[in-house]
Amino acid sequence: MEAYAVLETGGKQVLVKVGDKIEIEKLSVEAGQDAVLDTVCAVSDGTTLKVGAPYVEGAKVTITVDGIVKGKKVINFKAKRRKGSRRLVGHRQQLTVATVKAIA
């Protein structure tokens, strides 16, 4: 079994392995640069598993930012019956596309 980590970013938890491409909430890091995420909830080296409460001390995930993309469009539609009142709002979240370099 290979090493993996569960990291928390943008209010969501993501399971990552070395070499994975992930889409996470937008980070303030430019494309081509490395970022270190230390909000690791669990980390495994292939044989043992460490689970944090809430985070594992000393655990870090290093990622390389590939770029920024827009996510899928989410539609919010509200209507009040018999009133003719309708409201339509669309939203596209900006996401950071990154490749996992190392889990420590």
C-alpha positions as CSV (number, residue, x, y, z in Angstrom):
1,M,0.0,0.0,0.0
2,E,1.3,3.5,-0.8
3,A,1.4,6.6,1.3
4,Y,-1.6,8.9,1.4
5,A,-2.9,11.8,3.4
6,V,-6.2,13.4,4.2
7,L,-5.9,17.2,4.1
8,E,-8.5,19.9,4.9
9,T,-8.6,22.9,2.7
10,G,-11.5,25.2,1.8
11,G,-13.8,23.5,4.4
12,K,-13.5,20.2,2.6
13,Q,-11.4,17.1,3.2
14,V,-9.4,15.6,0.3
15,L,-7.6,12.2,0.1
16,V,-4.3,12.7,-1.8
17,K,-1.4,10.5,-2.9
18,V,1.9,11.6,-4.4
19,G,1.5,12.5,-8.0
20,D,-2.3,13.1,-7.8
21,K,-3.8,16.1,-9.6
22,I,-6.4,17.8,-7.3
23,E,-8.8,20.7,-7.6
24,I,-9.2,22.6,-4.3
25,E,-10.6,26.0,-3.4
26,K,-8.6,28.9,-4.7
27,L,-5.2,29.5,-3.0
28,S,-3.3,32.8,-3.1
29,V,-0.3,31.1,-4.8
30,E,0.8,31.8,-8.4
31,A,1.1,29.0,-11.0
32,G,4.4,27.1,-11.0
33,Q,5.0,27.8,-7.3
34,D,5.0,25.3,-4.5
35,A,2.7,25.5,-1.5
36,V,2.9,23.6,1.8
37,L,-0.4,22.6,3.4
38,D,-0.2,21.7,7.1
39,T,-3.9,21.1,7.8
40,V,-3.5,17.3,7.5
41,C,-6.2,15.3,9.3
42,A,-4.6,11.8,8.7
43,V,-1.4,10.5,7.2
44,S,-0.3,7.0,6.3
45,D,3.1,5.8,5.2
46,G,1.7,2.6,3.8
47,T,1.8,0.6,7.0
48,T,0.8,2.8,9.9
49,L,-1.9,5.4,10.1
50,K,-1.7,8.6,12.2
51,V,-5.0,10.4,12.9
52,G,-5.0,13.9,14.3
53,A,-7.3,15.6,16.7
54,P,-8.0,17.7,14.6
55,Y,-4.7,17.8,12.7
56,V,-1.6,15.6,12.8
57,E,1.4,17.5,14.3
58,G,4.4,17.9,12.0
59,A,2.6,16.4,8.9
60,K,2.8,18.5,5.7
61,V,1.7,18.0,2.1
62,T,3.7,19.9,-0.5
63,I,1.9,20.7,-3.8
64,T,2.8,22.4,-7.0
65,V,0.2,24.8,-8.3
66,D,-0.6,24.2,-12.0
67,G,-3.1,27.0,-12.4
68,I,-6.5,28.5,-11.7
69,V,-9.7,27.2,-13.3
70,K,-13.4,27.9,-12.9
71,G,-15.6,25.1,-11.5
72,K,-18.9,23.9,-12.7
73,K,-21.8,26.5,-12.7
74,V,-24.2,26.2,-9.8
75,I,-27.7,27.6,-10.3
76,N,-29.8,29.0,-7.5
77,F,-33.4,29.5,-8.5
78,K,-36.1,30.8,-6.2
79,A,-39.7,31.4,-7.0
80,K,-42.8,32.3,-4.9
81,R,-45.9,30.7,-6.2
82,R,-48.7,32.8,-7.5
83,K,-46.7,36.0,-7.1
84,G,-44.8,36.2,-10.3
85,S,-41.6,36.5,-8.2
86,R,-38.6,34.7,-9.7
87,R,-34.9,35.0,-8.9
88,L,-32.1,33.2,-10.8
89,V,-28.4,33.5,-9.7
90,G,-25.5,31.5,-11.1
91,H,-22.1,31.1,-9.5
92,R,-18.8,29.6,-10.7
93,Q,-16.2,28.9,-8.0
94,Q,-12.6,29.5,-8.8
95,L,-10.5,26.4,-8.1
96,T,-6.7,25.8,-7.9
97,V,-5.4,22.9,-9.9
98,A,-2.4,21.4,-8.2
99,T,-0.1,18.3,-8.3
100,V,0.9,16.6,-5.0
101,K,4.7,16.5,-4.7
102,A,5.4,15.1,-1.3
103,I,3.7,13.9,1.9
104,A,5.7,14.2,5.1
